[in-house]
Amino acid sequence: MYYFAGEYVKQLQRKQPELNITESDVLCVQIAALCFNLGVGPFSHIFGLFLKEICQKQHTEKPWDNFSEASVNMFQYMLEDNEDLMDSFRRYFNNPREDITFITELMREERKCIQDKEFLYEIILNESQMNVKVIDYTTRDAAVLGAKINFKWRVFLAKVYVLRCDDGKLHICFHEDDLETYNDFFSTHSRLYRDLYYVRKIRIVALMIKVMLTRADNTELIQDTNSKVTISDAARSMVAYTQLTDSVLTLIRQSVKDPLVQVLLDCLDESKFIAEIGYIIPPEDWNKNPDDLKEAIVKATGIDEIECNLIIDLVLNGYEGNETWTQYYYRDDDSTGKWTDRWAQERYHANLPWRVFFVSGDRGLIKTVQEGLKKAINDLRIETWKLYPPRENYDLMPDIS
């Protein structure tokens, strides 16, 4: 992200000197991109799901709203804890305090600081999602999969211009003829959800890790300033949060006595997994939530104890929220417009599945849960569904009941 963001802003600086992009502006954008993911917790977005669940159970507020807010907190802590770093800011910036504020605003996408340079806030994050963050991880992950991607970032930068639009402000604009190129990019982005992020076994491993983090949160594992704190409380202190890495699983193995947690850790080593029960496709305009489905399964089985081990996992496709995404464009005569409905169009729209998993290796109980899901499906009048056959659980975790 650092390199791409730097090339982005430098290209605008070269092509449009009238924008008065300074070297300080360039460095601020680069630093904001470099530090954008500082606050991402262990195991990435799974940590965010873990925090959400813990805070809901404890009826407490989350320590921050999103990872970019956590990154800002970490960035500010890094400056406070390293005086030599502040010396570097004083060396390279004429107004270091103002520029540090600007960097944090770029990371949060808060447009406050520089009038007539609002467009700089659209490089890392923006309303269109065609930004450095999304382009960086989409092209990277597509390359990991060996997926063909037609998007060429150097061509993209060559055709980006900043123009004053109908709201009276300067915005980053794309050429109107390239709409399909961008929609193709979003289609590739969506395929990554299908072929990588939400592959069933990958999601199962992620959910197993979330279960372990959740069950381990009663134990104080992470060193804070004067004492150890729980995993969730570590997110409230940047001193502790700097100690919270993927190695937390090693700490859990050493210090958490929960038998299920220890079995799940062994399962990760041995490529064994929690049970796959089935999935549903929610009907159009369905007003139920995952807890409603879980409650219906528990009621159908008559076994209250299974609730804490049932997992309802909603599959995503990367287009979530696309109805609010917009992007300014320019025509050959330098007039501008704004893509709304035509921007980031979902090519193959369909309701996405809700998968049902069960943290157990008891095949008899798994069958009972499947029967409960089937009855819940009938009671809720769900038309599209599937129960996974027993062969899907060939690498099942051991029964510890």
N, C-alpha and C positions, 0 to 999 in steps of 0.2 A: 504493500500500500504506500509506503514511504516513497519509493521510486516513482510509481505511477502518478501519485499526487504531485510530486515535484515536476514531472514531465508535463502534466496537465497545466499547471499554473505557469510554468515557464513558456509553454507554447502560446498561451494567451498573452503573456508579457511581450513576446517577440512579435506576434501578429498584430496586436492592438496596443501600441504604445500610449494611445490616448486614454487608456484605462488607468494609467499611473500606478501600475503594480510595482511595488518597491521590492528590494531584496529582502526586507523584513517580512513583507507579506508572503513571499515565496517560502521563507524559512518557517513562518508560522504554520502555513498549510502543511508543509512537510512534517513538522513535529507533531501536529495534530493527527496526521495519518499514522505516523510511527507509533504514537501512544494510544491509538484508538482502542486497541484490544487489551490494554494493560489490566483492565478490571474483569476480564473474562475468568470465571472460576474454573476449578478443576473439572475436566470432562465437559467443558463448554456449556452448551445450553441445557444439558441434563442438570447442571448445578442450579440453573435458574428455576427449573421445574421443582427440584428438591426444596429450594428456598420458599417457593410459592406454597408448597404443601405444608411445610413446617409452620410458616406464618399463619396459614389458615387454621391449622390445628391449635396453635397457641393463641389465636386471635390477636396477633401483633402485626404491626406494619412492617413491610419489607424494608431492609436497610437502604435500599435504593430501588428506583423504578425500573431501571434497565442497565445493561452492561456498560453503556456509554457513560452513565452517571457514575458507576463504580470506577470506570477508567479515569474520569476527572478526579475523583477522590484519591485514587492511587497516584496520579500525576502530581497533585498538590502535596500529598504526603512525601513523595520522592523529592520535591523541591525543598520542603521543610527539613527533611532528614539529611540533606546533602548540601552543605554550604558551598562546596566547590562548584556544584551545578549552578547555583545562583550566580557565582562569579562568571561562569561561562555566558549566562544570559546577559549579564551586564557588559560583557565584552562584545557580544554580537548584536545587541539591540540597543537603540538609543533610549527607548522607553520600555524597559523590561517588564515593569508591572502591568502596563497597558497591553503589551504583547502577550503576556501570560494569560491575562483575562481573555484576549482574543482567541488564543489557542483553545482554551476550555470552552469558549462559545462555539468554535468550529466543531469540537467533539460532540457538543450537545445539540448542534444546529439551532442555536439561539441568535437571532439577528438583532444585535444591539449596538455593536461597537463602531463600525466604519461606514459612514454614509457614502453612497454611490459606489460601494464595493460589496454590496449585498451578494453579488454573484459568487464571491469567494466561499460563501457558506454553502453553495450548491455543489461543491466539488466532492466532498467526502460523504455527505448525507444530503438528500433532497426529496422532494415530493414525488419525483418520477421513478425513483429507485434505480435509475441509470446513473450510478455514481461510483466513485472509486471503491467503496466497500464492496458493493455487489459485483462489480466487474472483476475485481481482484479474486474473490473466492470462487466465482463461477468459472472463470477461465482456468484457475488452478485446479479445481476439483474435476472439471471436464477433462483436463490433461491427465489427471490421476486415473480416470476411468478409461482413457483412450478414446473418449467421445469426440466426434468431429464437431468443431465449432467454427463457424464462418466469420465470427466477429473478429475484426482486426483493430486492435486498440490504437495503433499509430494512425491508421486511416481515420478512425473515429476522432482523434485529437485534431487532425488536420482540418476537419470540417466543422469543428465547434467554434462558435462565435458568441460574443457577448453583445446584446443589443437591448435598447430600451423598449419595453413592451407596453401593452395597453394599460397596465396598472401604474405606469410612470416610473417603474424601477428597471434597473439593469438586471437581466437574467441570462444565464447560459442557454443558448439556443442551438438546436440541431436542424439540419436541412430537411425540408418537407419531403423530398424524394426518398429519404432513407427510413421512413416509418417502418417498412417491412423488415429491414435489417434489424431494427431494434426489437420488433415483435418476434423475430426469429431468435434473438438473444434470450428473450424472456421464455420462449419455448424451450430452449436448451437449459436454462436455469430450472424450469419446472421438471424437466426429465431427470435432473440430478436428484430431486426429491424422490422420484419413482425408482431410479436405478441405483441410488446410493444412500441418501439420508434415511429413507423409510423402507429399505429392504427389511424383511421381517426379522431375520436373525440379527441384523445390526441393531434394530430397535429393541429386540429382546435383551441384548447385552447392555444397552444403555439403560433400560428399565431395571435390570438387575442391579446395576450400579446405584441407581436412584434409591432402590429398596434398601441397599446396604447403608448408604449415607443417611437415610431417614431413620433406620433402626439404630444406627450408631450415634445419633445426635443426643442421646442421654449421657454420653461419656465426654468428659472434658479432655480433648486430645491436642488442641492447638495452643502453642505458647503465645500469650499476649504479653503486655509490658511487665506485669507483676505476677501473673498466674496463668494457668491453662484455661481455655474456654472451649465450648462446644463448636462443632463445625459451623452451625448457623450463626452463632454469636461472633465467630471469627470474621464474618462478612461485615460486621458493624465496626470493626477496628482495623484500620489499615496496617497497624503493626502486626496483628495476628494474620491478616489476610495475605500478607507477603509470605507467610509460612505455609499457606494452604495451597498445595500443589497436587498433582495426580498421585504423588507418593502417600497421600492420605490413606489409600487402601492398605499400605504397609502398616501404618499406625493402627488402623482398624483391626488388622489381623493380630497385632501384638497386644492390643489393650481391650478390645470389645469381646465380651464373653457370650454374647447372644449366639446360640447354636445355629440358627438359620443364617446369620451373617457369615459365620465361618464356613458353612456348607456352600453358600453362594460364592465365596472367595475361591474355594476349591473347584467349584464348577467352572469359573472363569479360566482356571489353569487347565482344566480337563475338557474344555469345550462341551460342557453339558449345560442345559438350559431349563428355564421355567416352562410350564405347560402352555401350549397353544390351544385355545378353546374354539374360537371361531370369529366371525365378524358379521356385522350388519351394515347395510347401506341405509342411512336415515332417509325417510321420505322427504319430499319437498315441503318446506314450511313446517318442519317438525319442531315442536316447542319443548322437547325433552333435552336434558343435559346428561353427561356421563354418569353423574350420581344417580339419576333416575333409572338408568339401565342397570347399574350395579344393584340398586335397591330391588329392582324387579327380579334379578337373578337370585338374590339372597332369599326373597320371599318365595320364589318358585321352588327352591331347594329346601326351605325350612331350616337351614343351618346358618345361624347368625354369625358363627365364628369364621366363616369364609370371607366375610366382607373385607377384612384388613389385607387379605392376600389376593383379592381381585383387582386387576388393572384394566382400565378402559383406555386405550391409546388411540387418539384421533389422528388419522393420517392427514398430512398437509401436502400441498402441491406447489407452494411458492407464489401463488397468486392471491394469497389471503390479503384482503384490504385493497385489491387493485382497483376497486370502484372509486377510490379517492386519489389514485395516482394521476398526475398530469405532467405535461412537459411542453415548454414553449419551443416553437420552431420558426425558421425564417425561410422566406422565398427568395428567388433569384433577384428580386428588386429590393431586397433588404426589408420588406414589410414582414411583420411577425403575426403569428397566430398561436393557438394553444390546443394541443391534443388532449382530449378528455376521454370520450367513449372509445375512440379508435386506438388509444395508447395502451400498450400491454394487454392486448386482447387475449383472453384465454381460448386457446385453439380447440381443445377437446374437453368441453365442460361436462362434468359428471359429479354427482354427489360422491364424496370420498368415504371410505369405510371407517368404521369404528371397530378396532380389533380388541378382542377380549383375551387376556392372558391370566394365568393363575399360578401363584408362587407355591408350587407343590410338586412332589414326585409320587404322590399316592394315586395310582391309576384308577382305583375304585372311586375315589373322591373326584378325580378329574372327570370321569364319566358322569357322575352325579351333577357336577357343575355344567357340563354340556347339556344334559337333559333340562337343567334349570334355565339355561340360555334359550333352548328351543321353546320351552313353555313361555318364557318372557316375550319371545319374538311373537308367538301367537297372541298373547294378551295385549301386546302393544301394536298388533296388526302391521308388523313390518313385513314387506313383501320380498325384499332382496336380502339374502343372508347365506351363510355357509358355516357348517361345523367342520373343523379340521379333522381328518381321519386319524386313527391311532398311529399310523406310520409317520405322521408329522412330528410325533414326540419320540422318535427313535433314540434321540440323544438326551433323554430326560434326566433332570436332576434326581438325586436319590430321595427316597421317602424317609423323612425324619420324624414322622408322627409317632 
